[in-house]
Amino acid sequence: MYQKAYFSVGSNLGDRRRNVLDAFQELQGIGVGFLASPLYETNPSGFAPQPKFINAACSLWTYLDPFELLERINHINAAKTGRRVVLNGPRALDIDLLLYGSLVLQSPHLTVPHPRMATREFVLRPLSEIDGGAHHPVLGISVKALLRRLTRECG
């Protein structure tokens, strides 16, 4: 059975734009109905002394379960980036699974919905471009409402 999955894609090393577009191409191979947001240049969050990011979001319908998706994402990330040295540090590619249908899952290796997506404008803005009505199954509100709330709180 197909489920709709949403992803965040970012890059701040090398040809950032090309890295994100290459990731989109790889992700298209794991589902149908692929849809991608525009690309956004954003400031880094967390480990601050690093280059700006190119961020985007995408969605697709997939037959893979969330753990199979995580395995594919990890493979795509590793092929472009290699081993990450600093948590939240510079990287050529970072793909995160944000939502998987209405699934709520917490395991040692995967949490869905993504635990920090509601606090990150660089995730919510591009995600709202492709599906502002996507529903956060834990918070019970739409991506568009999360973005409005976050931008109000941040000024």
Steps between C-alpha positions, in 0.01 A plus 500: 500500500631844407556770764577866446842595631645849541871580511727793577812529283793732569861563401768750599818354351613474139248577228209538741234540233624199301516289819132570577390441140698172490326392821162577342593277208599216732181537707282485188614140461333387823144605429248667274337843485821682592456869581778744596503849647706792377854522640567738789830638624501497881731568791638199688336395825678330788872496420521861373846559346422340165380597150137575418272216394286435199183341642192350338222252566347226292229239521414174331281196534703193593450131565807492727445490875664776711803288589560410136472872418754580771738244353466654152541854638813397693643344184433816294646724775811283542565483125514881484635591843693210648530481877378807689766634739302767691134462595305774315828603339571571134392231254457451129159339551249447778168329431249455783170313502250750641160330472381157392123503458349548846754269663639583843813296570781522751786252482871520576575565131195687371242745631201598286389771479845655505544624859625851410306575184248727677777733622691540174393760250746357245291180510148646529527769231591268210266230634211748503575573132424142399226417753410761759206285601717203599401407852745457788360187669631583849429875515174468310549801275603566142846586376370843395369564854831386648685743273268789594545421870879478467537826304274678753713372791827596332388851419 
